[in-house]
Amino acid sequence: MTAQELMANSVEMISGNMAYNLDFIPDDKLNWKPAPEANSALEVATHATWALNSMTGDLLGQPSEQQGPPTTPFASRDAAKGELVQAGQRYAMCMREITDADMERTIPHQYFGEITVGKLAPIPMMDLTHHHGQIAYIQTLLGDTESHFMPGLI
């Protein structure tokens, strides 16, 4: 398995499981914040989706014109889940098209400057894992201490 396939598979799994975990947050708590400066579950999902789409665009040579994440979170759980899974699938398709030679190519990035594809490609996986943990932590703060794995994940 190539590094690209590993990253593609990982992001598909993480985005799918993150979307699945949103189902374990009560409707009336989707916009709840554990502290005033913290993000709600829908804000975390919005940011994670934006970041994943943005970096995928950079990898495809289609940088986003939007500077920074949206300030308005997804309006609903279903919207967040759908967009998150779609962003994961788009990243996976991108990674499956990147060759080993492409990994050495340098591209411009709005935050990281000039960076090789090989150094940028794993960042979405790491970032998405971080945000998945935020969703799991919100669940824990709301009293749900179980780990939820999407059926068929493994």
C-alpha positions in Angstrom: 0.0 0.0 0.0 1.4 3.4 -0.9 1.5 6.3 1.5 -1.1 8.0 -0.7 -3.5 5.1 -0.3 -2.9 5.0 3.4 -3.7 8.7 3.8 -6.8 8.3 1.5 -8.1 5.4 3.5 -7.4 7.1 6.8 -9.2 10.3 6.0 -12.2 8.4 4.6 -12.4 6.5 7.9 -11.8 9.5 10.1 -14.3 11.8 8.3 -16.9 9.0 8.2 -16.5 8.2 11.9 -16.5 11.8 12.9 -19.8 12.3 11.0 -21.1 9.1 12.8 -20.1 10.5 16.2 -22.2 13.6 15.6 -25.2 11.3 16.0 -24.3 10.9 19.6 -24.6 14.5 20.5 -28.2 15.5 21.5 -30.0 17.9 19.1 -30.2 20.6 21.8 -26.4 20.3 22.4 -25.1 20.6 18.8 -24.4 24.3 19.4 -23.4 23.9 23.0 -19.9 25.1 24.0 -18.0 23.9 27.0 -16.6 27.4 27.4 -17.4 30.7 25.8 -14.2 30.7 23.7 -14.6 27.0 22.7 -16.2 25.6 19.6 -19.5 23.7 19.5 -19.8 20.4 17.7 -21.2 22.1 14.6 -18.5 24.7 14.6 -15.8 21.9 14.9 -17.4 20.1 12.0 -17.6 23.3 9.9 -13.9 24.1 10.6 -12.8 20.5 9.9 -14.7 20.4 6.6 -13.3 23.7 5.5 -9.8 22.8 6.3 -10.1 19.5 4.5 -11.6 21.0 1.4 -9.1 23.9 1.5 -6.0 21.6 1.6 -7.5 19.2 -0.9 -7.9 22.2 -3.3 -4.3 23.2 -2.7 -3.1 19.6 -3.5 -5.2 19.7 -6.7 -3.8 23.1 -7.7 -7.2 24.7 -7.0 -6.5 26.9 -4.0 -9.5 28.4 -2.2 -10.2 32.1 -2.5 -11.8 32.0 1.0 -9.4 33.3 3.6 -10.0 31.4 6.8 -12.9 29.2 7.9 -16.5 30.1 7.7 -17.8 32.1 10.6 -21.3 30.5 10.5 -21.5 26.8 11.4 -23.5 24.2 9.5 -27.2 24.7 10.1 -27.8 21.1 11.0 -26.3 17.8 11.9 -27.3 16.3 8.5 -25.6 19.1 6.7 -22.4 18.7 8.7 -22.4 15.0 8.3 -22.9 15.1 4.5 -20.3 17.8 3.9 -17.8 16.2 6.1 -18.1 12.8 4.4 -18.0 14.4 1.0 -14.8 16.4 1.9 -13.2 13.1 3.0 -14.1 11.4 -0.2 -12.8 14.3 -2.3 -9.4 14.2 -0.4 -9.3 10.4 -0.9 -9.8 10.7 -4.6 -7.1 13.4 -4.8 -4.6 11.2 -2.9 -5.3 8.2 -5.1 -4.3 10.3 -8.1 -1.1 11.6 -6.7 2.0 9.8 -7.8 5.2 9.3 -6.0 6.8 11.8 -8.3 4.1 14.3 -7.4 5.0 14.0 -3.7 8.3 15.8 -4.4 6.6 18.7 -6.2 6.6 22.1 -4.5 3.3 24.0 -4.3 2.3 27.4 -2.8 0.2 27.3 0.3 -1.5 30.3 2.0 -0.3 29.4 5.5 2.8 27.2 5.0 4.3 29.0 2.0 6.2 26.8 -0.4 5.7 23.2 0.6 6.1 19.9 -1.1 3.0 17.8 -1.8 4.5 15.1 0.4 4.7 17.4 3.4 1.2 18.9 2.9 -0.6 15.6 2.1 -0.6 14.2 5.6 -1.7 17.5 7.3 -5.4 17.0 6.5 -5.3 13.5 8.2 -3.6 14.9 11.3 -6.0 17.9 11.4 -9.1 15.8 11.0 -7.9 13.4 13.7 -7.5 16.4 16.0 -11.1 17.6 15.3 -12.5 14.1 15.7 -11.0 14.1 19.2 -12.8 17.4 19.9 -16.1 15.9 19.0 -15.4 12.8 21.2 -14.4 15.2 24.0 -17.7 17.1 23.7 -19.5 13.8 23.9 -17.6 13.0 27.1 -18.4 16.4 28.6 -22.1 15.6 27.9 -21.9 12.3 29.8 -21.3 9.9 26.9 -18.2 8.0 27.8 -18.5 5.2 25.2 -16.3 5.1 22.1 -18.5 5.0 19.0 -17.2 3.4 15.9 -19.1 3.5 12.7 -20.5 0.1 11.6 -18.2 -1.4 9.0 -15.3 0.9 9.9 -13.0 -1.9 10.7 
